[in-house]
Amino acid sequence: MRSVLGRLKTIIMILPVVLLVNCSIMDDNSLPAHKFNQIQISDFEVNMQRNYIRGKIQNNGEHDITSSIFNLEIYRDDSERSGNSNLMSENTVTEYTGKEVLNPENLLLSQNFVVREPLNPGYSTEFYFELKLDYQFDEFLYTHKIVQLKGR
C-alpha cells in the first residue's frame, strides 16, 4: 500500500512540472521587429461613409504566424494636396506614403487591431473591422504598420 501511495505522490509532484513544460512549448513567441517586413498588408481600404476598414494580410516569411497586431492612424489632410482632389467625392481617404512626418495635431484616430488568424508561410487572410468614423472633414490621410507578430 505504501509503494502505491509513494508512486501516486511522485506522479502528483511531477504532473505540474510536465504541464508547465508542455504549455511553455505551445506558447507563441513574439517575433523580432526585423521580421515584420515578411508580413504584407494589401488591398487596404478605409471606408468613411460605411465606417469600416478591411484588407488582406499575407505571410511571406518562414514562421507560422498565430496573431498579428497592426496600428492604423487617420489624419485630416489640410495640406495643399487636399485642394487637388475630385470635388464629386466626399471624405476622400488616401494612404500616406510621404517621407515627412504627419502633423500630430491632425491625428484623428490611432488604434491597434488584432488579427487572430493562423497564417502558415505563403498564406493570407482577409480582415474586416467596423469602427465609428464620423469626422467633419473632407480629406483624410491614413497610415498602417505592423506593431507585433506572434508565432512559432
C-alpha positions in Angstrom: 0.0 0.0 0.0 2.8 2.4 0.9 4.5 1.9 -2.5 1.3 2.8 -4.3 0.9 5.9 -2.3 4.5 6.8 -2.8 4.2 6.5 -6.6 1.0 8.5 -6.5 2.7 11.3 -4.6 5.6 11.3 -7.1 3.2 11.5 -10.0 1.3 14.3 -8.4 4.5 16.2 -7.7 5.8 15.7 -11.3 2.5 16.5 -13.1 2.7 20.3 -12.6 6.2 20.4 -14.0 5.2 18.3 -17.0 2.2 20.6 -17.7 4.3 23.7 -17.3 6.9 22.5 -19.8 4.3 21.4 -22.3 2.4 24.7 -22.1 5.5 26.8 -22.4 6.4 24.9 -25.6 2.9 25.6 -27.0 3.2 29.4 -26.2 3.5 31.7 -29.1 6.6 33.9 -29.1 6.8 37.5 -30.2 8.8 37.7 -33.4 11.6 40.3 -33.7 10.8 43.6 -35.5 13.2 42.8 -38.3 10.8 40.0 -39.4 7.8 42.4 -39.8 8.8 43.1 -43.4 8.0 39.5 -44.2 4.3 40.2 -43.5 2.4 42.3 -46.0 -0.8 44.2 -45.6 -2.5 44.8 -49.0 -5.9 45.7 -50.5 -6.3 48.0 -47.6 -9.4 50.2 -47.6 -10.8 52.8 -45.2 -14.4 53.5 -45.9 -15.5 56.6 -44.1 -19.1 56.5 -45.3 -19.8 53.0 -44.1 -17.5 53.0 -41.1 -15.2 50.1 -41.8 -11.7 49.1 -42.6 -10.7 46.0 -44.5 -7.7 44.4 -46.0 -5.6 41.3 -46.5 -2.6 40.2 -44.6 0.0 37.9 -46.3 2.7 35.8 -44.6 5.8 35.9 -46.9 8.1 34.6 -44.1 9.1 31.2 -42.8 7.3 31.4 -39.4 3.8 30.2 -38.6 2.0 33.4 -37.5 -0.7 33.0 -34.9 -1.6 36.6 -34.3 -0.8 40.0 -35.8 -1.3 43.5 -34.4 -1.3 46.4 -36.8 -1.8 50.1 -36.0 -4.0 52.4 -38.1 -3.7 56.1 -37.9 -6.0 58.5 -39.6 -5.2 62.2 -40.1 -7.2 65.1 -41.5 -5.5 66.4 -44.6 -5.4 70.2 -44.7 -2.4 70.4 -46.9 -2.1 71.8 -50.4 -2.7 68.2 -51.7 -6.3 68.2 -50.5 -7.3 71.0 -52.9 -6.4 68.8 -55.9 -9.0 66.1 -55.2 -12.1 65.3 -57.1 -14.9 67.6 -55.9 -17.5 64.9 -56.5 -16.3 62.6 -53.8 -16.8 63.2 -50.1 -14.5 62.0 -47.5 -11.6 61.2 -49.7 -9.2 58.8 -47.9 -5.7 58.4 -49.2 -2.9 56.2 -48.0 0.0 58.4 -46.9 3.3 57.3 -48.4 5.3 60.5 -48.0 8.5 60.7 -46.0 7.9 63.7 -43.8 6.2 63.1 -40.5 2.5 63.9 -40.5 1.3 66.7 -38.2 0.3 65.2 -34.8 -2.2 67.9 -34.4 -4.1 66.5 -37.3 -4.3 63.0 -35.8 -7.9 61.8 -35.6 -7.5 58.1 -34.8 -4.7 55.9 -33.7 -5.9 52.3 -32.9 -4.4 48.9 -32.8 -6.2 46.0 -34.5 -5.6 42.3 -33.7 -5.9 39.6 -36.4 -6.0 36.2 -34.7 -5.9 34.0 -37.7 -3.2 31.4 -38.1 -1.0 32.2 -41.2 1.3 29.5 -42.4 4.1 30.6 -44.7 2.7 31.6 -48.1 -0.9 32.0 -46.9 -3.0 35.1 -46.4 -6.3 36.0 -44.8 -8.7 38.9 -45.1 -9.8 41.1 -42.2 -12.7 43.5 -41.6 -13.3 45.8 -38.7 -16.2 48.2 -38.1 -15.5 51.5 -36.3 -17.0 54.9 -35.9 -15.5 57.3 -38.5 -17.9 60.3 -38.3 -15.4 63.1 -38.7 -16.4 66.6 -40.1 -13.6 66.9 -42.6 -13.5 66.0 -46.3 -9.8 64.9 -46.9 -8.1 62.2 -44.9 -4.7 60.5 -44.9 -4.0 57.2 -43.2 -1.0 55.1 -42.4 -0.8 51.5 -41.1 2.0 49.4 -39.8 2.6 46.1 -38.1 3.5 46.6 -34.4 3.6 43.0 -33.2 3.7 39.4 -34.6 3.4 36.2 -32.6 4.1 32.8 -33.9 6.3 29.8 -34.0 
